[in-house]
Amino acid sequence: DRHLGSSAQINSRLFPLPPSAPMRVLSCVACVATAEIWSDCTAPEDIATITKVAITPDPPTRGTPLTVELDLNLKEPLESGSIKVDIKYDGIVPLKETLDLCKELAQTKNPCPLAAGPVSFSFDAKIPKAIPGGKVKGTAKVVRAADSKEAACVALDFSLKADEGVVV
């Protein structure tokens, strides 16, 4: 098992927490990692399988820190790549972003290249209290740079209540 980061090294990613745009992406995964509101959209021919998505506390609530764990099993090495995020908030506000995977992992214990086998990500995220209720739907995909082959995919589909946490 390779651990790819501490909660201080990889931060939240989805909701707008200026000035760092990358913070929005993994928050999205953080928000959806409970109550069956995420799904594995990785195809059988992709180079990874998602073995675990866990979040503490469960369920997450706005304004409260949470820890997200994501475990993958890489079938092939991943020397470099990108994280492609395509998310809509309330069907209107799009978040389309491509992040450099290795740049995101550069300060972790095990930066790129990643060998085939089990890989674990762990990071902190936080849903700001100011985020209003609404529907969040989209995908976050890891894509290998060498051949644009998809490594893994997480589909997101949940509602954030105006006065509570994340719900299905």
C-alpha positions as CSV (number, residue, x, y, z in Angstrom):
1,D,0.0,0.0,0.0
2,R,1.3,3.4,-0.9
3,H,-0.2,6.4,1.0
4,L,-0.4,9.5,-1.2
5,G,-0.8,12.3,1.2
6,S,-1.9,13.6,4.5
7,S,-4.9,15.7,5.2
8,A,-2.6,18.7,5.3
9,Q,-1.1,17.9,1.9
10,I,-4.1,17.4,-0.3
11,N,-7.0,19.8,0.4
12,S,-10.6,20.1,-0.5
13,R,-11.6,20.8,-4.1
14,L,-15.3,21.3,-5.1
15,F,-16.9,24.3,-3.5
16,P,-15.4,27.8,-4.2
17,L,-12.8,28.4,-1.5
18,P,-10.7,31.1,-3.1
19,P,-7.9,31.5,-4.1
20,S,-7.1,27.9,-4.9
21,A,-9.2,26.4,-7.6
22,P,-7.9,22.9,-7.1
23,M,-9.4,22.8,-3.6
24,R,-12.8,22.5,-5.2
25,V,-12.2,19.2,-6.9
26,L,-11.6,16.8,-4.1
27,S,-14.2,18.4,-1.9
28,C,-16.6,17.1,-4.4
29,V,-15.4,13.6,-3.8
30,A,-15.5,14.4,-0.1
31,C,-19.1,15.5,-0.3
32,V,-20.3,12.4,-2.1
33,A,-18.4,9.8,-0.3
34,T,-21.3,9.0,2.1
35,A,-24.8,7.6,1.9
36,E,-24.3,6.0,-1.5
37,I,-24.3,9.4,-3.3
38,W,-21.2,8.6,-5.3
39,S,-20.7,5.7,-7.7
40,D,-17.8,4.1,-9.5
41,C,-18.0,4.9,-13.2
42,T,-14.7,3.3,-13.9
43,A,-15.0,1.0,-17.0
44,P,-13.6,-2.6,-16.8
45,E,-10.9,-1.7,-19.3
46,D,-9.7,1.3,-17.3
47,I,-6.3,0.9,-15.5
48,A,-7.6,1.2,-11.9
49,T,-10.4,0.0,-9.7
50,I,-11.8,2.0,-6.8
51,T,-11.7,-0.2,-3.7
52,K,-12.8,2.3,-1.1
53,V,-14.3,5.7,-0.6
54,A,-14.8,6.6,3.1
55,I,-15.5,9.9,4.9
56,T,-15.4,10.9,8.5
57,P,-17.7,12.2,9.9
58,D,-20.6,10.6,8.1
59,P,-22.6,12.5,7.0
60,P,-20.6,15.6,6.3
61,T,-22.1,19.0,7.1
62,R,-21.4,22.5,6.0
63,G,-18.7,24.2,8.0
64,T,-17.3,21.0,9.6
65,P,-13.9,19.5,8.7
66,L,-14.0,16.0,7.3
67,T,-11.5,13.4,6.2
68,V,-11.8,11.5,3.0
69,E,-10.0,8.3,2.1
70,L,-9.9,6.9,-1.5
71,D,-8.2,3.6,-2.2
72,L,-7.4,2.5,-5.8
73,N,-5.8,-0.6,-7.2
74,L,-3.7,0.4,-10.3
75,K,-3.5,-2.4,-12.9
76,E,-0.7,-0.6,-14.7
77,P,1.8,2.1,-13.7
78,L,0.7,5.8,-13.8
79,E,3.7,8.0,-14.5
80,S,1.8,11.2,-15.0
81,G,-1.8,12.3,-15.8
82,S,-4.6,14.6,-15.0
83,I,-7.7,14.9,-12.9
84,K,-10.6,16.0,-15.1
85,V,-13.6,17.4,-13.2
86,D,-17.0,18.1,-14.8
87,I,-19.6,19.2,-12.2
88,K,-22.7,21.2,-12.2
89,Y,-24.2,22.8,-9.2
90,D,-28.0,23.2,-9.4
91,G,-27.8,22.4,-13.1
92,I,-26.5,25.9,-13.8
93,V,-23.1,26.6,-12.3
94,P,-20.5,24.5,-14.1
95,L,-17.1,23.5,-12.8
96,K,-14.9,22.2,-15.6
97,E,-11.3,21.8,-14.5
98,T,-8.3,19.8,-15.5
99,L,-5.6,19.4,-12.8
100,D,-2.1,18.0,-13.1
101,L,-2.2,14.8,-11.1
102,C,1.6,14.9,-10.4
103,K,1.5,18.5,-9.3
104,E,-1.3,17.6,-6.9
105,L,0.7,14.7,-5.5
106,A,4.1,16.5,-5.6
107,Q,4.2,17.3,-1.8
108,T,3.0,13.8,-0.7
109,K,5.0,10.9,0.6
110,N,4.7,9.1,-2.8
111,P,4.6,11.5,-5.7
112,C,4.5,10.4,-9.4
113,P,5.3,8.0,-10.9
114,L,2.8,5.6,-9.3
115,A,3.6,1.9,-9.6
116,A,0.9,-0.7,-10.3
117,G,-0.8,-2.0,-7.2
118,P,-2.8,-0.5,-4.3
119,V,-2.7,3.3,-3.8
120,S,-4.3,5.3,-1.0
121,F,-5.2,8.9,-0.9
122,S,-6.2,10.7,2.3
123,F,-7.1,14.4,2.6
124,D,-9.1,16.9,4.5
125,A,-12.0,18.8,3.0
126,K,-14.6,21.3,4.2
127,I,-17.9,22.4,2.8
128,P,-18.1,26.1,3.6
129,K,-21.1,27.2,5.7
130,A,-22.0,29.8,3.1
131,I,-22.8,27.2,0.4
132,P,-26.6,27.3,-0.3
133,G,-28.6,24.1,-0.8
134,G,-28.7,22.6,-4.3
135,K,-28.1,19.6,-6.5
136,V,-24.6,18.6,-7.4
137,K,-24.0,16.2,-10.3
138,G,-20.9,15.3,-12.4
139,T,-17.8,13.2,-12.7
140,A,-14.1,13.3,-11.6
141,K,-11.8,11.2,-13.8
142,V,-8.1,10.4,-13.5
143,V,-6.5,10.1,-17.0
144,R,-3.0,8.9,-17.9
145,A,-1.0,11.4,-19.8
146,A,1.0,8.9,-22.0
147,D,-2.1,7.6,-23.9
148,S,-5.1,9.5,-22.5
149,K,-6.3,6.2,-21.0
150,E,-8.8,6.6,-18.2
151,A,-7.5,5.3,-14.9
152,A,-10.6,5.8,-12.7
153,C,-13.9,7.6,-12.5
154,V,-16.2,8.7,-9.7
155,A,-19.7,9.9,-10.6
156,L,-21.3,12.4,-8.2
157,D,-25.1,12.9,-7.7
158,F,-26.3,14.4,-4.4
159,S,-28.2,17.3,-2.9
160,L,-27.0,19.7,-0.3
161,K,-29.9,20.8,1.9
162,A,-30.1,24.5,2.7
163,D,-30.1,23.8,6.4
164,E,-28.3,20.5,6.7
165,G,-25.6,18.2,5.3
166,V,-25.4,16.1,2.2
167,V,-28.4,14.0,1.2
168,V,-29.3,11.6,-1.5
